[in-house]
Amino acid sequence: MLFNSYIFILLFLPLCLVGYWLCNAGRRYEWGKLWLVGMSLWFYGYFNIRYLPLIVLSVFGNYYLYRLLVSKSSGGTDTPAADGQAATDRQHSRRKLILAAGVSANLGVLFYYKYFDFFIENVNAVFHADLALQHVLLPLGISFFTFQQVGFLVDAYRGEVEECEFLEYSLFVTFFPQLIAGPIVTHSEMIPQFRDLSKKRFDADNMAKGCYAFVLGLSKKVLVADIFGKAVAWGFGNLEQMNGLATLWMMVSYMVQLYFDFSGYCDMARGIGLMFNIDIPLNFNSPYKAVNLVDFWKRWHITLNRFFTQYVYIPLGGNRKGVARTYFNIFMIYLVSGIWHGAGWTFILWGTLHGLVYVLTRQFLDSVEKVPKLLAWFGNMAFFLLSLVFFRAENVPQALTILRGIFTGGYGLSAVPAAFVEQFRTPEFFYCLNALGIDGVTVAPRLLMVGYMVIAWFMLLGCKNVNEKLQTFRPTFPKAVAMAVLFLWSLVSFSEVSTFLYFNF
C-alpha cells in the first residue's frame, strides 16, 4: 500500500487512527498495540499477500532467538565456585553461537531473495555454467526489516535490550510508517515510546504537526519527484536520442527525483508517527547543502549510516587500530552500503566510489575545508551526480554510455529531444496557459522544464527542510489553507503516481 494512494489516505490511515485512539481512550493499551500490528500487517500484505508469511515468520523466529539469548544470559547463582568460570565460558559460547545463527539466518534469507540470481549470473559468467536463475520477486522492505532485527539481536547479545514482550517486538518490527522504506529504527528509540503512557493520550498539537509533515512529504513526492521521474524514465529508455545537454539534464533530474522521493517518504513517515505520538528519527537533513562528502553522509540516509557505523565499522575496529585500518573500515562501510542497495556491479561500483572519495576527503579534510565553499559545493555535487550514473543505470555498459553522453554528446539546446521536454508537461500549467489564451506558445514546454528545475533547486538550497519547519511549527489559518491546497493538488495528481524508489532496496 502506497502512502500516496487513495486507499491509504481515504480508508487505511483514518481507520487506523480511529481504532488506535479509541483503544487508548478506553485504556485498552495492549489492544491498541495489537491494532497497530494487525493494521501494519494489512499494510504490508496489500502489496503481495504471498510475502506476508515471510515477515510473520521472521518476527516469530527472531523473537525466539532473542528469548534464547536472554535465557542463556541469566544463570543460577548456586554453581560451585570451581565450576563457575567454566559455566560462564560455556554460557558465553552458547550465546555467541545463537547470535551467529540468528545473523546468518537473517542474512541468508536476504541473500536468497535479493542476491541469489546475481550470484548465479556471475558463477555462470566465470565458470561458463548454465545454472538456472530463480527470478524471485524481491519482498518489499526486506532490507530494512532484516537489518532492524539483526541490530536488535546484536544489542540483545550485548545486554543492551531490556525485557521485551512479543507484542512490543512485533510492533517494533512491523510499525507501518517505517516498515518498507525506513528509516532504520532501533529498539531503544521505539519500544520505550510504545510503553510510555503519556503518549497514549491524544495530542492535538502532534496531530497538527503530523498532518503538516505528511502533506509536505506527499507534495514533495507527487508534485516534484514524480514529475522529474517521468523525464528520467523516458531518458533512460531512449538514450540513443539524447545529446549531452539532455543526458546531463536527465541525471540532474534524477538527483532531484531521488531526494524528493526518498525524503518525501521519510517526511510522511515522520508525520504519520506524530499522529500516533511516536517520534520517528530524522533520516535526511538537507544533504544537497553539504560542501564535501563527509558532510554529505552526515545528512543523507542518516539511519543507514548509523547502522553501518554501529554494526560494521565499530566491530571491525573503528578508529582503534591505527590510521590505515580506520580508513579500511570506513571504506568497508561504503562498499557494504553499495551491496545493500542492490544486487549488481553498478551498486558495488557506486559504493566503491563513495568509499574511496570519502576516505580521501577525510584524510585531506583540512585542505578541503580551505576551498571556497561555492567551489567545494559544486565539486561535491558533481561527484555525487556522476556516481548516481552507476546507482541508476541498469548495468555497467549503460552507465558508461551515459557518462560518454555527458562528456561528448554535444550541448545544443535545440537538439534536446522534444519528447524528453514533453515529460515535464503538467495539465495544471497548460490549463493556466489556455485560460490566458497563450497555450500555443511553442517555447512553453521548455520554459516549464527550466522552471521546474529552478524551483526544485531553490527548495533544495534556499528553503528549510521539513524537520526544521517542524521545530518552529505553529498552526495558523494561512498554513491550514496552504496545506489544504497542497493536499488536494496532490490528491488529484495520483493518476500520475509512481512507486517509491527505495522500495527497490
Secondary structure, DSSP 8 states (H G I E B T S, - for coil): --TTSHHIIIIIHHHHHHHHHHHHHTT-HHHHHHHHHHHHHHHHHTT-GGGHHHHHHHHHHHHHHHHHHHHHH---S-S-HHHHHHHHHHHHHHHHHHHHHHHHHHHHHHHHHHHHHHHHHHHHHHHT-----------TTHHHHHHHHHHHHHHHHTT------HHHHHHHHH-GGGTTT-----HHHHHHHHH-GGGGS--HHHHHHHHHHHHHHHHIIIIIIHHHHHHHHHHHHTGGG--HHHHHHHHHHHHHHHHHHHHHHHHHHHHHHHHTT-------S-GGG-SSHHHHHTTSSHHHHHHHIIIIITTTTTTSS-HHHHHHHHHHHHHHHHHHH-SSHHHHHHHHHHHHHHHHHHHTHHHHTTS-HHHHHHHHHHHHHHHHHHHH-SSHHHHHHHHHHHHHS---GGGS-HHHHHTT--HHHHHHHHHHT-TT-TTHHHHHHHHHHHHHHHHHHHS--HHHHHHT----HHHHHHHHHHHHHHHHTGGG----GGGG-
